[in-house]
């Protein structure tokens, strides 16, 4: 079993999140944008964050890459890689699509830029990625579980391969757990992943969203339960 976390946008609250991760001995990937968050984490603190965590690129300005010209797309993707490598002094090998939106041309640009992998926002996956440029996640740290994107991803789960179903077991059990709230749902998914071989439990979110939703205690509790 692999446990991994990733956090998007590069808000100053990433430092509080990094401290919480450190308390539980967990490392994360922080996907940074240069000109998106009004309270973007400064370059020197990105450099400090890179000493303990992986830094990934998330474009320069967080656009929907599907809507850009080839040149503009390349500038956003390659520019974010070059910027972060200059800031950290380290190779940046991972990319995250803004809003989780991408198409074939976007994937091609990510590959051309020299990234080794790219993360999406698709949820409810516990198996290793078959496509390294379309990496799915297990769960978004967000207080509203019954929102449109979750329902879309849950519907997609129901239509997935037998291999994925062998990890998740009964879709009814998963749906019932979702109704009991984020913390219970996260703990349920973690228990399922520990009971299966070769699973990947991937938690992701935004530090600014955790702050706005008052979810720090829930996130802390979920990791304490996972370690128990």
Residue pairs with C-beta under 8 A, 6 or more apart in sequence:
1 193
1 194
1 196
1 197
1 198
1 199
1 200
1 201
2 128
2 199
2 200
2 201
3 26
3 201
3 226
4 28
4 29
4 200
4 201
4 202
4 203
5 21
5 26
5 27
5 28
5 29
5 202
5 203
5 204
6 28
6 29
6 30
6 31
6 56
6 96
6 119
6 137
6 202
6 203
6 204
7 14
7 17
7 28
7 29
7 30
7 31
7 204
7 205
7 206
7 207
8 31
8 58
8 96
8 204
8 205
8 206
9 31
9 32
9 33
9 36
9 37
9 58
9 62
9 206
9 207
9 208
10 30
10 31
10 32
10 33
10 34
10 36
10 37
10 40
10 41
10 46
10 58
11 37
11 39
11 40
11 41
11 206
11 207
11 208
12 37
12 39
12 40
12 41
12 45
13 39
13 207
13 208
13 210
13 211
14 30
14 41
14 49
14 207
15 41
15 45
15 49
16 207
16 211
16 216
17 28
17 207
17 210
18 28
18 30
18 49
18 52
18 53
20 216
20 219
20 220
20 223
21 27
21 28
21 53
22 52
23 220
24 220
24 223
24 224
24 227
26 223
27 52
27 53
27 54
28 53
28 54
29 53
29 54
29 55
29 56
29 94
29 119
30 46
30 49
30 53
30 54
30 55
30 56
31 56
31 57
31 58
31 94
31 95
31 96
31 119
32 41
32 46
32 55
32 56
32 57
32 58
32 80
32 84
33 40
33 58
33 59
33 60
33 61
33 62
33 80
33 98
34 40
34 60
34 61
34 80
34 83
35 60
35 61
36 58
36 61
36 62
37 208
39 208
41 49
43 87
46 55
46 84
46 87
46 88
47 87
47 88
47 89
49 55
50 87
50 88
50 90
54 94
55 84
55 88
55 90
55 92
56 84
56 92
56 93
56 94
56 95
56 96
56 119
57 77
57 80
57 81
57 83
57 84
57 92
57 94
57 95
57 96
57 115
58 80
58 95
58 96
58 98
59 65
59 76
59 77
59 79
59 80
59 98
60 75
60 76
60 79
60 80
60 83
61 76
62 98
62 99
63 76
63 98
64 98
64 99
64 101
65 73
65 76
65 77
65 97
65 98
65 101
65 102
65 106
65 109
66 101
66 102
66 103
66 105
66 106
68 76
70 105
70 109
73 105
73 106
73 109
74 109
74 112
74 113
77 95
77 106
77 109
77 110
77 113
77 115
78 109
78 113
80 95
81 92
81 95
81 113
81 114
81 115
84 92
85 91
85 92
92 115
93 114
93 115
93 116
93 117
94 115
94 116
94 117
94 118
94 119
95 110
95 113
95 115
95 117
95 118
95 119
96 118
96 119
97 106
97 118
97 119
97 120
97 121
99 121
100 120
100 121
100 122
102 110
102 118
102 120
102 134
107 118
107 133
107 134
110 118
110 133
111 133
115 133
116 132
117 129
117 132
117 133
117 135
118 132
118 133
118 134
118 135
119 135
119 137
119 204
120 134
120 135
120 136
120 137
121 137
121 140
121 149
121 204
122 134
122 136
122 137
122 153
122 156
123 136
123 137
123 138
123 139
123 140
123 149
123 150
123 153
124 136
124 138
124 139
124 153
124 154
124 156
124 157
124 168
124 174
125 136
125 137
125 138
125 164
125 200
125 202
126 138
126 164
126 167
126 168
126 189
126 192
126 193
126 196
126 199
126 200
126 201
127 163
127 164
127 167
127 198
127 199
127 200
128 198
128 200
129 135
129 136
129 200
135 202
136 202
137 202
137 203
137 204
138 189
138 193
138 200
138 201
138 202
138 203
139 185
139 186
139 189
139 202
139 203
139 204
140 150
140 204
140 205
141 182
141 203
141 204
141 205
141 206
141 209
141 210
141 215
141 219
142 182
142 205
142 209
142 213
143 182
143 213
143 215
144 150
145 178
145 179
145 181
145 182
145 185
146 178
146 179
150 178
154 174
154 175
154 178
157 164
157 168
157 171
157 174
158 171
165 171
166 196
167 192
167 193
167 196
167 199
168 174
168 192
169 192
173 188
174 188
174 189
177 184
177 185
177 188
177 189
178 185
182 215
182 218
183 218
183 221
183 222
186 203
186 222
187 222
187 225
187 226
189 201
190 201
190 222
190 225
190 226
193 199
193 200
193 201
209 215
210 216
210 219
